[in-house]
């Protein structure tokens, strides 16, 4: 890997051409991904790809004029100082806000590259073009300007943001909430039944761990196989399955961990059980808050439904354990 200052002017221009070509393809990929649900933002990225093509054409013209037709192979990853780009598929799956942030980061990196290359250039024509491109990357043609002044009007931005929030709720919050509710509530009865039946923290932890992991696997598969998300708009079934499964396991493990306290400790069973019950209370209130925050459920109604239901399951487990 070489530094930018060690490249010849021909290599700098070749690197700039390669960068513009790669950035243009990335913008087109963003546009294709966003087009079905965010048409205004997709138009922004298509225009940005067109702009990158214009930059590339000007760089090609100058290269041919100064160095001929042979273009050296110099790539971004061969030069020190460039950020390592995350895969396109990963950026696209992280949502529109992450795509916009990535595009702004790309523009900032391009502007910094052109400024540094212009400062090192000795040829006047090369320095002039690189300086112009640096100014254009950081000027009114930036992503922020496009988003606020061109295609993405405030109304369109508001509509797209509302759609993004809805997709976030359907893809992450709803499956995660279902998993957290199942893991936190449905495992209460077997865990506390085992605890009060055995008064053995080790055995209770094994039961709790099995219940949490089993519920996580079951809920994850159920969510992933429920629908492909194309008609319902609920997003990737793989993502939903992982979110639901992990949150289910997390909900069950929360009140399992205290039973790692050895039974041999003075009052070890009651200490572990008291901590587990306190964690259950926190879990139930967290579920009620999530339902209020994202599912538009009145807070008192959410508290009543979740806390009362969870308390009934908890009592059921304790009664069975003492039977």
N, C-alpha and C positions, 0 to 999 in steps of 0.2 A: 504494500500500500504506500503510495507516494503522497506528498503534500501538494497542494494546488500551486504553490510558488515554484515547484520543481518541474512543472509541465511547460512544454514549449507553447507558443501562441497557437500553432496548428492543433495541438492536443487540447488546449483550452476551448477552442471553438468546437472541436469534435465532441468534447464533453458537454458543452452547452447544447449542441444539437441533440445529443442522446437524451439529455435531461428534459428538453422541451418535448421530445417525442414521447418519452415515458409519462410525463405529466399529462400530456394531452390524452393518452390512452386511459389513464386513471380517471380523468374527469369524465370521459365518455362512459366508463364503467359505472361511475357514480350516477350519471344521468340515466343510464339504462335501468339501474336498480331502483331509482327514485321515481321513474316515470309513471308507474301505475297509481301511486298514492300521493306523490308530491310533484305534480307536473310543473309548477312554477319554479321550484328549485332545480328540477331536471333541466329546464330551459337555461337556467343560469350556468349550469355545468357544461352544457353543450356550447354555449357562447364562449366560455372559458377555454374549452378545447379548441375552438376556432381561433381564439386569440393566440394560444400556444402554437398552433400551426403557422400563423403569421410570423411569430417570432422565429420559428424554425426556418421558414423560407428566407427571412432576412439574413440569418446566420449562414445558411447554405450559400446564398449569393456572395457574401463576403468571403467565405472560405474558398469558393471556386475562383474568385478574383485574385486572391492572394496566394493560394497553395495548390490549385488544380483540382482534379476530380477525385483523387484518392483520399478517403476519409479514414483517419486512424481509429482503431477500436479502443475507446476510452469510456469506461462506465463509472457510474456514481460510486459503486462499491469498491472501485480501484483507487479512490482518492480519499485521503484522510479528511475528516471534518464533516462529512455528510451524515445526517441521521439515518439510521437503519429503518426502512419503511416496514410497517406491519402489512401482512397480506391483505389484498383488497377484500376478500370474502369476510375477513374478520372485521374490518372497518365497517363494511356494509351491514353486518349483523348487529352492530352496536348502536344503530339508530341514526336519525338524521342530524341530531346535534353533534354527534361524534364525526360524521362525514363533513359537516361544515367546518368543524375545528381542524380536521385533517387538511382540508383544502387551504385554510388560512395559514396553517403551518407550512404547507408546501410553497405558498407564495412568499412567505417570509424567508424561507430558506433560499428560494431562487433569487430574491432581491439581494440577500447577503452574499451569495455566490457571485453575482454579477458585479457588485461593488468591489469585492476582493480581486476578482479577475481584472477589472478595469484599472485598479490601482497598480497591478503588476505589469500591465500591458505596456509595451514600448511603441508599438505601431499606433499612429494617431487614429486611423480609421477603425481599428479594432477597439481601441479604448473608447472612441465615441459611441460605437454601437453598443458595447457592453454597458456603458453609463446610461444610455437611453433605455435599454432593457431593464436595468435596475430601477430606474425611475418609474417605468411603466408597471413593473411588478408591485411597487409600493404606492402607486398613485391612485387616482379615482377609478382605475380599472380593477381594483382589488375586489375580493369576494364581498367584503362588507359593503362596498359601494353598489355592487350588483344587487345584493340582497335588499338594500333599502331604496334604491333609486330606479331599478330597471324592472325586472319581471315580478319580483316578490314584493308586491304591495303590502301595506299593513294588514289589509283584509285577508290576502292570500297567506301571509305569514301566520296570522291568528288561526286561520282554518287549518293550516298544516300542523301548527303546534298542538291544536286540539286533537287532530288525528293521531299525532305522535303520542300524546298522553293516553289516548284510548288504546292504542296498540301496546303501549307499555303496561297498562293495567291488564289487558287481556293476555299478554304473553308472559309477564313476570309476576305482577301482583296477585292476580286471581289464582293461578296455579300455586304460587307460594303460600298464599293465605289458606287455600284448601289443604295444602300439606301441613302447614303449621297447626291448623285446627285439628286435623286428624292425629298428627304426632303428639300434640300436647294433651288432647282430651281423650282419645280412644285408648291410649296406653296407660291412663291413670288407673283404671280398674285392675288390670293384671299386675301392674307394678306394686300398688299398695296392698292388693290382696296377698301377693307373695311376701311383702314386707311384714305384714301383721300376722301372717300364718307361720312364718319361720323365725322372725326376729333375728334374721341372719343377713347382715349387709352384703356379704359376698354372693350369696345365693340370689338375693334381690337384684343385685347389679347384673348378674347373668340374665335373669328374666327380663329386666328392663332393657338391656342391650339387645337381646334377641327380639323383643317387641318393637323397639325403635328401628332396627335395621330391616326387619321383616316388613314393617309398615312402610318404610321408605322405599324399598324395592317394589312392593305391591302398588303403592300410590304412583310412583314414577312410571311404571309400565302402563298402568291404567290411564294416566293422563296422556302419555305419548301415543297410545293406541286409540284414544277416543276419537280424534279426527285429525286430518292433515292440515287444518287451518286455512285452506284455500277458500272455502266457502264462508266459514265463520269469521275469517279475518283475525284469528287468534294467534297467528304467527307459527314459527317452526315447532312441530311436535317434539323434536329432540330437545330443544331448549326448554319447552314447557315441562317435559318429562323430568329433565335434570333438576329444574327449579323445584318442582313439586316433590320429587323424591328426596332431595337434600333438605328441604324445609321440614318434611315429615320426620326424617331421621333426627334433625336438629331439635324439633319439638319434643321428641321422645327422649333424646339423650339429656336434655336439660335437667329433668328431675331424676335421671339415672346416676349422674356423676356423683352426687352426695353420698351414694351408697358405696363409694370407694373407701370411705372412712372405715377403718377396721372395727369390727364388732367388739373386739377385745378392749378398746378404749373405754374409760369410764363413761357410762351412758352413751356409748357409741351409736347404738341403734336410734335412740331418741334424738341425738344431735343430727344424724344423717336425715332422719325423717322430717325433723323441723325445717332443715335447710331445703329439703325437697319440696315441702309444702309451700315454703316462701317462694321458691322458683316457680312453682305452678301458678301462684297468684300473679307473679310478674308476667308469665307467659299469657295468662288469660286476659290481663289488662292490655298487653301488647296487641293481642288479636283484636280486642275491642277497638283499640286506637286505629289500627290499620283499616278496619271496616269503616270506621268513621271518616278517616282521612282519604281513602281511595275509592270506597264503594258507596259513598253518599248515604250511609246508614246513620240515623240520629244517634249521638253518642250514648245517651242513657239507654236507648233501645239495644244498642250493640253490647253495652255492659251487661244489661239484664240477660240477654240471650246467651252470651258466652260465659259469663261468670256463674250464673245460676246453673246452666247446663254442665259446666265443668265441675262445679261443686257437687252436683248430684252424682256424677260419675265417680268423683273422688270418694264420696261417702259410701257408694256402692262397693268400691274396692275394699275400703276399710272394714265394712260390715262382713263381707265375704271372708276376709282374712281372719276375722275374729270368730267366725262361725264354728 
